[in-house]
Amino acid sequence: MQIDWQALGTVLGVTLAVTIGLVGVFTLGIVGLAKRESGTDGAAASGGAAVLTRTGAYACFALCAAAVAYGIFLIVA
């Protein structure tokens, strides 16, 4: 029985990178919504900055949902 260590290392590296990236994007979404809720984002809590913060947070969550859906697709296919 031979183990392809290079392939195993590649899978490990990609898994770690995607996991850290996905957690980071989700965290950015939570921080964006938390700043919008509390109004502690600096100069203006309303207007264009609030809309941009909320849109960015929702985009982060959409990216996370897309990554999860793609993972489920890979498992099922």
Order of alpha helices (4+ residues) and beta strands (2+ residues): alpha-alpha
